[in-house]
Every structure is written in structure tokens, then in C-alpha cells.
Amino acid sequence: MLTGAVMAILVAVALLVPLPSAVELRDWSTSMGPWFPLAFLATHIVVTVLPFPRTAFTLAAGLLFGPLLGITLAVTASTASAMIALALVRAAGWQLSRLVRHRAVDRVDTRLRERGWLAVISLRLIPVVPFAPLNYAVGASGVRVLPYALATVAGLFPGTAAVVILGDALTGDVSPLLFLVSLCTGLVGLTLLAYEIRQYRRHHRTTLTDVDDAPEAALRG
């Protein structure tokens, strides 16, 4: 919802305020020298640790730097931001098992510790899942750091690349394939997430069955 509001404001500004063209912005970015991509990278990392819409930076990366450098900057910055958010949440001592004391929460936390990478990559592939809140939620869970980092890169790359290429296309023709890529990555994410939920429920039912059968086996023994 916040992303939609920001995009609406940007469209309104573009319609009401005289702005440089996309080509002029690209030329300005090139004229700023080699320090500008680094400044963009640092700003992207710091700002998106907060709940600020990442899409604005991703579009800007394509518009200002083109597809190759833009994708590199956007994926690198997003991954670094996600890792910083996770580190901050854990440094603050926020843990699901402490914030909410319930056996169901403990089971989910254990599952995330064991197979959290699949949940992370699935949610990253779904465009409507907000970036920063997901970072905070995963940081409070038991997901391990390395699987989280790898799943973040793999999950962010397709959608981020599509939006960066869309930003680059603002200087020329927009390909309808970009919208198809976003749709496909979202569907893949939903499919993987549904599969993981189903596997978790099946594992949970098996565990409960084993627990119920244990006293009977002990009595027979």
C-alpha cells in the first residue's frame, strides 16, 4: 500500500512539475563520475533498512545506470540492506520464541531454522510482499544467516532485474515481457510457499501421530 502511494505521488509530480527526460537523467548520471554509483549504493542500503519502498530505488537504478550496472547495484544493495536489518533485529534480542510464547510459534520457529531458506526465497519472489517488514520478521525467527543470504539473492534477482530493466526502458521502448517476468516470479513464489506450508503441516501431523503412539507402545512393551 505504501509503495502504491509513493508511485502515485511520483506520477502526480511527473505530470504537474517540469522534469528532465529519462535520457537527460541518464546523461546527468554519467557526467557525475565514478563516485555516483557508490553513493547511490550506500544510500540505497541505508534507506531500505527502514520501511521505505525499495521499488523506487530499483527503478532509479535502471534509469540512471542501465541494466548491467543497475541490476548489480540494486541486488547488492538490497541484499546488504536485508542482512543489516536481520543483524539489527537479532542484536536487539527480538526473537519469536521470546516475543510470543506458544508451542505453535516454537514449532514454526524450529521449522524456519531447519528449512527457512525455502520460505525466504518464496516470499522474495512474490512482488507484493513488503521488503523491510519481511527482513524484520525473518530476523526474529530462527533462520540461519547463510541460507537467508543465499535465498535473499536468489529470490530478489528475477523481480529486481525486471524492474531495473523497466527503469532502463524508460529511455526507450518498454517490453511487455517485463510484466510477464514479474507475474511468473510471483507465481513461482506462491507455488513454493504453498508447497512449504503443505510440507510443514504434513510434518506436524506426523509428529503428533508419533507422540500419540508413544505411550501405547510403552505400555505394550
Helices and strands as residue ranges (DSSP letters): H 2-16, H 22-31, H 35-49, H 54-91, H 96-99, H 103-125, H 131-139, H 145-169, H 177-220
